[in-house]
Amino acid sequence: MLLELAVGDAYGAGFEFADAEFVLAHNTLRGYVQNPVYAGLRPGRYTDDTQMTIAVAEVVAEGGPWTAPRFADAFVRAFHRDPRPGYAKGFQALLPELADGTALLDRIRPDSDKSGAAMRSGPIGLLSTVDEVLECAAVQARITHDTPDGVESAQAAALAAHYCHHGLGPVAEVARWVDARLPSGGWATPWTGEVGSKGRMSVRAALTALSTSTGLGSLLRACVAFTGDVDTVATIALAAGSRSAELARDLPPALLADLERGPYGHDFLVALDNALLG
């Protein structure tokens, strides 16, 4: 799961908010590309999407109970040991000032409905029951995105991974299944066009791509083809799709080989995947 979503994040980062013409020309899966808008996003490196997912995965791998202080500590710890750009501007400025999760909980204004809580929710889908998935996703979401859409988009992303991991039905029905378990509705409505920064947008786009893909390669291309905040779409979709026995495991070898290899890169992700899934 973590390796695949990191590939999706790093590949998508090369296209985040790039012009449609650039996406059309370069979304070939042949390799990572330099983002023409954000020079600081280097090819083959993942973003805050994966870093925060790693933090969630470490908590999930340790087991419950699911509490805000545990997740907040994990968010701060993951950033401090591996500082990197890509976070929302205010959060990026705040994180270096925080000693621990308590400081984060004291200082954060959790009033966002953007995609930050959804992008990191994939590992929660590995939990045993829908009720536990909903509870855990909500707890971690409320730390930073304590709004109806912020929380529900995190739950929707986690539910998609849960559906695929536990083989609860054909991938083509994942969006309808998620929609039936959340109160607001609209999750099964296909997404078209550019994806903005809202959590609901990214998750709907990810669900649309999941519902129409036959393999991880076609899933990744479909996520990026939307244009906009496509690294987040790809992170959410690949987290879920990687757990489906139905989708072909056909990510190009070049993307796997060229993913970052630092202390928290490829090998770290594989080891954490083993701990999470073991």
N, C-alpha and C positions, 0 to 999 in steps of 0.2 A: 504493500500500500504506500508506504512513505517514499520508497524509491520512485515509484511511478508518478505519484503526485508531484514530487520534486522535479522530475523531468518535465511534467506538464507546466509547472510554474516557471521553470527556467526557460523553456521554449516559448511559452506565452509572453514572458517578460520582454522578449525581443520585439514584440508586436503591440505592446500595451499602448493604446491611444495613438497608434501610428495611422497614417492615411490608408484608406481602403486600397488604393493602388499599390502601396508598398506591401500590404498584407497579401493581396492577390498574387503579386509577383514572387514573393519569397516564402509563402506558407507551403513548403514542399516537403517538410520533414527531413530534408537532406542534412541539416545541421542547425546549430544555434546561430542566430543573427544578432548583429548589433542594433539596438533600438535607436531609431533615428530621432526620437524626441527626448529621451533620457539617456544622456551619455554615460551616466554613472552606473547604469545597468549593464554589466559586462556579460558577454555571451557565455552560457553554460553555468551561470551562478543563479541560484534560487533567491527568492525575495522573502520579505516578511511573512508572506502567506505560508511558506514552508516552515520558517523558523517558529512561528506561533503554533503551527500544527505539531511540530516536534515537542513543544512544551506540553501541549494537550496529551500527546501520545505518552510522554513520560509519566504523567499522572495516571492515565488510564492503565498503563502497564503495571503500575504499583497497586492498583485496586482502590476501591472506595474506602471511606465515604467521600462523596463529591461535595467539596466545600469551596467557597470563593477564595479563602486564604491560600489553599493549596494551589489552585490554578494561578492566582496572582503571583505567588512566589515563583512558579514555573515560568511565567512570562518574563519576569524580571531577570531570572537566572539565565534563561536562554539568550537574552539580549546581551547581558554583561559578559558572558563568556565568548561571544561571537558577534560583536557589534557590526551592523550592516545597515545601509540605507534602504529606503523603500516603504517605511511606515508612514502613516498619515502625519502631516507636518507637526501638529501639536503633540502627538504621541511620541514622535521621533525626538522632539526636544525634551520631553518629560523623562523618558526612560533612563538616560544617563544620570539623572539626578536622584534616582530611586535606589535605596539600599536593599529593599525587599518588597514582598507583596503587600505588607501592611501599609507601607508608604504609598504604593500604587492605589490601594483601596481608599486611602485618606485623601488623595489628591485628584483622582480621575473624575471627570464629568461624564458619566455613562449615558449620554443622551443621544447617541448616534444611531441612525438606522442604515448605516452603510454596511459593507460586506465583511468587515473585519472579524466578526464573530462566526460568520458562516464559513469563511475560507479555512478555518482551523478545526472544524467540527468532524472531519472524516473519521478519525480514530474512535470517536464515541459510538459510531455505528457498529463497532465490533461487540458491543455489550449484548447481553443475552435477551433482553426484553424491550419491547417498544416503550414501556413506561420508564424503564431506566434510561433509555436513550433520550427521551423527552426531558427527564429531570436533569440529567447531567449536562445536556446541551444548553438548557436554560440557565443553569448555575454559572457555567463559564461565560455565557453570552452577557449576562447581566453585569459583569464586571466592567465592561466597556460599552455595551450596546443595549442598555436597559430600556428598550422601546418595543412596542408590539412587533414591528417588522424586524427589528434587530434580533429579537429572541426567536421569532418564528422562522426566520430565514436560517438561523443556526440549526434549529430543530429539523428543518426540511433537508438541509445538507447531510446531517447525521442520519436521518431516516433513509435517505437514498443509499448511503453506504451500508446500513443495516439490511435493507432489502436485498442488495446484491450479495453481501457476505453470507447471509443465511439462505439464499436461493429461494426467496419467497414468491417468485413468479418470473415470467419472461421480462427481460430488460425493457422491452417495448411498453410495458405497463407500469414502469417505476413511477412516472409522474402522477398517474392516476392513483396509485397506491399511497403515495405521499400526501396527495391532496385530500384523500379520504380520512387522514389522521390528524389534520390540522384545521383550526377553526375558521381561518379567514378565507380560504378558498383561492382559486386562481392558479395553483401550482401546476396544474395540468394544461394550462393554456400555452400553446407553443410560443416561444420567444422568437422574434424576428428583429433584425437590425442591430444597431450599435448597442453595446451594453454599458450603462452608466455605472456610477459608484454605489448605488443602493444594493443592499443585500438581496432583496427580492429579485432584482434584475439578474444578478449573477447566478443565483440558484435556479431561476426559471430557465435561463440559457443553458446551464449545465444539465438540467433535467431533459430539456429538449434534445440536446446533443446525445445524451445517454439513450434516449428512447428511439433514436434513429440510426445508431451506429452498430457495426458488426465486429469491430475490433478496437484495440486501444489506439492504433494509428489513426484510423478514420475518426475516432472520437476526438483525438487531439486536434486534428485538422479542422473538424467541425467547430470546436470551441473557439479556435483562433479566427475562423472565418467570420464570426459575428462582428469583429472589430470592437474597439473600446477596451474595457477592463478585462482583457481576455486571459491574463495570467491567473486571475482569480477564478474565472469560469473553468479553466483547465485544471486548476488545483482541486476544485470541488468535484468535477466530473471524473478525473483520473483516480481520486481517492475511492470513489464508489465503483467505477468501472473495473479497477484493478482487482476487485473482490468478486467479480462475476465470472462464473465458469462458462458463461455463454459467449463472452467477448474474446476474440483471438488475442493472444499475447504477442502482438506484432509491432511494438515500438521499435523504431529503427536502431540497430546496434550503435550507430554513430551518436545518437542522443544519449544512450546509456554510457557509452565509453567516454564521452566528452563532458559529462556532468562533473561539476567541481569535485576535487579530490582532497580538499583540506581536512582539518580535524573533524569537521561536522558535515563533510560531504558524503560521497558515495558509500564508503565503507561504514561510516557511522550510521547512515540511514538503513543499510542492510542489517546491521547488528540490532538497531532499535526495532526494525520490522520483526526480526526473529523473537525479540523479547515480547513485543506487543501481540504477536500471533501465536506465541508458544503457550 
